[in-house]
Amino acid sequence: MDSHTFSRYSIQVSGTVQRVGYRHIVQNIARKLKITGYIENLEGYDVHIIAEGRVDDLDAFILAIRNVEYP
């Protein structure tokens, strides 16, 4: 897929992602990569992310949120 193509990803993240600042960290990563969308808490302590942007930026976003380190 062309890296300038825009897309939307729907992502569900499980684990220790609520009440630890995960949403704030993800929002900062998204801003840096010019990703738009939203993140919301789900029952069972998961979060749901809708992310929109260029495919190469979305791929970088996925990599970054997989490797989040908490302060």
C-alpha positions in Angstrom: 0.0 0.0 0.0 1.3 3.5 -0.8 2.6 5.2 2.3 0.6 8.4 1.4 -2.6 6.4 1.5 -4.9 7.3 4.4 -6.6 4.6 6.4 -8.4 4.0 9.7 -7.4 1.4 12.2 -9.6 0.0 15.0 -7.4 -1.3 17.8 -8.3 -3.1 21.0 -5.5 -3.1 23.7 -5.6 -5.5 26.6 -3.5 -5.7 29.8 -2.6 -3.0 32.2 -3.9 -0.1 30.2 -6.4 1.6 32.5 -5.5 3.9 35.5 -1.8 4.0 34.5 -1.8 6.9 32.1 -1.9 4.8 29.0 -4.5 7.0 27.2 -2.5 10.1 27.8 0.7 8.5 26.5 -1.1 7.2 23.4 -2.6 10.6 22.7 0.9 12.2 22.9 2.2 9.5 20.4 -0.7 10.2 18.1 -0.1 13.9 18.1 3.6 13.5 17.3 2.7 11.2 14.3 -0.2 13.4 13.2 -2.7 10.6 13.9 -6.3 11.6 14.6 -9.1 9.6 16.3 -10.0 8.7 19.8 -9.3 6.3 22.6 -11.9 5.0 25.1 -12.0 2.6 28.1 -13.9 -0.6 27.7 -15.2 -3.0 30.4 -12.7 -5.4 31.7 -9.8 -2.8 31.7 -9.2 -2.9 27.9 -9.1 0.2 25.7 -10.4 0.8 22.2 -8.5 3.0 19.8 -9.7 4.5 16.5 -6.7 5.9 14.6 -6.7 7.7 11.3 -3.8 8.9 9.2 -1.2 7.9 6.6 -0.5 4.2 6.5 3.2 4.6 7.3 2.3 6.9 10.3 -0.3 4.4 11.5 2.3 1.6 11.3 4.7 3.7 13.4 1.9 4.4 15.8 1.1 0.7 16.3 4.8 0.0 17.0 5.0 2.8 19.4 1.9 1.9 21.5 3.1 -1.7 21.7 6.3 -0.5 23.4 4.8 2.0 25.9 6.9 2.3 29.0 5.2 3.9 32.0 6.9 6.6 34.1 
